[in-house]
């Protein structure tokens, strides 16, 4: 099975391909709990105040040594994701209001929540003899933009749909064994194959991520 490449889908404009898939994704969510004051110096009871936006951090590598072109053709596009886009529907030049676009991260059957780029760090680590940067390491921090029922943290007011789970393929695993593990039914392997665009169920690549659709 050919390796599926990850990419960033932009709210407006073409997607940004990831030449190298990330080795690790870190997704987190948190709730806010407010202490209620108690008389007598006792430990306070906590009151639930709501959910916070989900966050995701990922490291990406971009390399253009095979072409000799500057790797800034990729990194410049990433930088623009932190700039206000006047072409978005909610932009208004009269009030000087606007925002950068949101993005979603895709990798095979995995799609994250709609998110804005909260932080971005680019390090150029390899150069041509002429000084042209050919390889860059990127650290990207994403924050959830709005309630999204796909993958990641949910807004409690938007219901409680079950998000897709993710399974990392281990050496020797097969789709029927993975289906039995998550569904208790090995015959559900076809659902996994369809959800992840797998044509050959016997050619799973160890270390790859599979999206596990919810069990309705």
C-alpha positions as CSV (number, residue, x, y, z in Angstrom):
1,X,0.0,0.0,0.0
2,X,1.5,3.4,-1.0
3,X,2.3,5.8,1.9
4,X,-0.5,8.4,2.3
5,X,0.9,11.9,2.6
6,X,-0.4,14.3,5.2
7,X,-1.5,17.8,4.3
8,X,-3.0,21.0,5.7
9,X,-6.3,22.0,4.1
10,X,-6.7,25.8,4.2
11,X,-10.0,27.5,4.6
12,X,-9.3,29.5,1.4
13,X,-6.7,28.5,-1.2
14,X,-4.9,25.3,-2.1
15,X,-3.8,22.8,0.5
16,X,-0.2,22.6,1.7
17,X,1.3,19.1,1.3
18,X,3.6,17.6,3.9
19,X,6.5,16.0,2.1
20,X,7.4,14.0,5.3
21,X,4.6,12.6,7.5
22,X,5.0,13.6,11.2
23,X,6.3,10.9,13.6
24,X,4.1,12.1,16.4
25,X,1.0,14.2,17.0
26,X,0.1,15.7,20.4
27,X,-3.6,16.5,20.9
28,X,-4.9,17.8,24.2
29,X,-8.1,19.2,25.7
30,X,-8.8,20.8,29.1
31,X,-11.8,21.9,31.2
32,X,-12.0,24.9,33.5
33,X,-13.0,24.2,37.2
34,X,-13.6,27.2,39.5
35,X,-13.2,26.7,43.3
36,X,-16.1,27.8,45.4
37,X,-15.0,29.5,48.6
38,X,-15.7,27.5,51.8
39,X,-15.8,28.9,55.4
40,X,-13.5,27.6,58.0
41,X,-10.5,27.1,55.7
42,X,-11.8,23.8,54.2
43,X,-10.8,22.7,50.8
44,X,-13.2,24.3,48.3
45,X,-15.6,22.4,46.1
46,X,-14.9,22.8,42.3
47,X,-17.6,24.0,40.0
48,X,-17.4,23.1,36.3
49,X,-17.1,26.3,34.2
50,X,-16.9,24.8,30.7
51,X,-14.6,23.3,28.1
52,X,-11.5,25.0,26.6
53,X,-10.5,24.8,22.9
54,X,-8.6,21.7,21.9
55,X,-5.0,22.1,20.9
56,X,-2.6,20.1,18.7
57,X,1.1,20.3,18.3
58,X,3.0,18.8,15.5
59,X,6.5,18.9,14.0
60,X,7.0,18.8,10.2
61,X,10.0,18.6,8.0
62,X,10.2,20.2,4.5
63,X,13.1,19.4,2.1
64,X,13.8,20.6,-1.4
65,X,17.3,19.2,-1.8
66,X,16.1,17.0,-4.7
67,X,15.1,20.1,-6.7
68,X,17.5,22.7,-5.5
69,X,14.7,25.2,-5.1
70,X,14.4,27.2,-1.9
71,X,12.4,25.5,0.8
72,X,10.8,28.9,1.6
73,X,8.2,28.0,-1.1
74,X,6.7,25.9,1.7
75,X,7.5,27.9,4.8
76,X,6.3,31.2,3.4
77,X,2.9,29.6,2.8
78,X,2.9,28.5,6.4
79,X,3.7,32.0,7.6
80,X,0.8,33.4,5.8
81,X,-1.5,31.3,7.9
82,X,-0.9,33.7,10.8
83,X,-1.8,36.8,8.7
84,X,-5.2,38.4,8.5
85,X,-7.0,37.3,5.3
86,X,-9.1,40.1,3.9
87,X,-10.9,37.7,1.6
88,X,-12.7,35.8,4.4
89,X,-16.4,36.4,4.7
90,X,-16.2,38.0,8.2
91,X,-13.5,40.5,7.2
92,X,-14.5,44.2,7.2
93,X,-12.1,46.9,6.1
94,X,-14.3,49.6,7.5
95,X,-14.0,48.4,11.0
96,X,-10.5,47.0,10.5
97,X,-11.8,43.6,11.7
98,X,-10.6,40.2,10.3
99,X,-8.7,37.1,11.2
100,X,-6.3,34.5,9.7
101,X,-7.9,31.4,8.0
102,X,-8.5,28.2,9.8
103,X,-6.9,24.9,8.8
104,X,-7.5,21.2,9.2
105,X,-4.8,18.6,9.3
106,X,-5.5,15.5,7.1
107,X,-3.6,12.2,7.1
108,X,-5.3,9.2,5.4
109,X,-8.6,8.8,7.2
110,X,-7.6,11.1,10.0
111,X,-9.0,14.7,10.0
112,X,-8.6,17.0,13.0
113,X,-10.9,19.8,14.2
114,X,-10.9,23.2,12.4
115,X,-8.1,25.1,14.0
116,X,-6.1,28.4,13.8
117,X,-2.3,28.5,13.8
118,X,-1.6,29.8,17.3
119,X,2.2,29.5,17.1
120,X,4.7,28.7,14.4
121,X,8.5,28.2,14.6
122,X,10.7,27.6,11.5
123,X,14.3,26.5,11.6
124,X,16.4,26.3,8.5
125,X,18.8,23.4,9.0
126,X,20.4,22.7,5.5
127,X,21.6,25.1,2.8
128,X,23.0,25.0,-0.7
129,X,26.5,26.3,-1.3
130,X,24.9,29.5,-2.5
131,X,23.1,30.0,0.8
132,X,19.7,29.0,-0.4
133,X,17.8,27.1,2.4
134,X,16.9,23.6,1.3
135,X,15.5,22.0,4.5
136,X,13.4,23.4,7.3
137,X,12.0,22.0,10.6
138,X,8.7,23.4,11.6
139,X,7.0,23.4,15.0
140,X,3.3,24.3,14.7
141,X,0.7,24.8,17.5
142,X,-2.9,24.7,16.5
143,X,-5.9,25.7,18.6
144,X,-9.5,24.7,17.9
145,X,-11.4,27.4,16.0
146,X,-15.0,26.3,16.6
147,X,-17.1,23.3,17.7
148,X,-16.3,20.3,15.5
149,X,-17.7,16.8,15.7
150,X,-14.9,15.1,13.8
151,X,-11.7,14.5,15.7
152,X,-10.6,16.0,18.9
153,X,-12.2,18.0,21.8
154,X,-15.9,18.8,21.6
155,X,-17.9,21.7,22.8
156,X,-20.3,20.4,25.5
157,X,-23.2,22.4,24.1
158,X,-22.8,20.7,20.7
159,X,-23.8,17.3,21.9
160,X,-21.6,14.4,22.7
161,X,-21.0,12.5,19.5
162,X,-18.2,9.9,19.7
163,X,-15.1,10.9,17.7
164,X,-13.2,8.5,15.6
165,X,-10.4,6.7,17.4
166,X,-6.9,6.3,16.0
167,X,-5.0,3.0,16.0
168,X,-1.2,2.7,15.3
169,X,-0.5,-0.5,13.4
170,X,1.9,-2.8,15.1
171,X,4.2,-5.4,13.4
172,X,2.2,-8.5,12.3
173,X,-1.2,-6.9,12.8
174,X,-4.0,-7.4,10.2
175,X,-7.2,-5.6,9.6
176,X,-9.4,-8.4,10.9
177,X,-7.4,-8.5,14.2
178,X,-7.7,-4.7,14.5
179,X,-11.5,-4.9,13.8
180,X,-11.8,-7.7,16.5
181,X,-9.9,-5.5,19.0
182,X,-12.0,-2.4,18.5
183,X,-15.4,-3.8,17.5
184,X,-15.3,-7.4,18.9
185,X,-16.1,-8.6,15.4
186,X,-13.3,-9.5,13.0
187,X,-15.7,-9.3,10.0
188,X,-15.8,-5.5,10.4
189,X,-12.4,-5.2,8.7
190,X,-14.1,-4.1,5.5
191,X,-15.3,-1.0,7.3
192,X,-11.8,-0.2,8.4
193,X,-10.5,-0.7,4.8
194,X,-13.2,1.6,3.4
195,X,-12.6,4.3,6.0
196,X,-8.8,4.4,5.4
197,X,-8.8,3.9,1.6
198,X,-6.9,0.6,1.9
199,X,-6.9,-1.5,-1.2
200,X,-4.8,-4.4,0.0
201,X,-5.8,-5.4,3.6
202,X,-2.7,-7.6,3.9
203,X,-0.2,-4.8,3.2
204,X,-0.5,-2.8,6.4
205,X,2.5,-0.7,7.2
206,X,3.7,-0.9,10.8
207,X,3.6,2.4,12.5
208,X,0.9,3.9,10.2
209,X,-2.2,5.4,11.7
210,X,-5.7,4.0,11.1
211,X,-8.9,5.9,11.7
212,X,-11.4,3.7,13.6
213,X,-15.0,4.9,12.8
214,X,-17.4,4.9,15.7
215,X,-19.4,1.7,16.3
216,X,-23.0,2.7,15.6
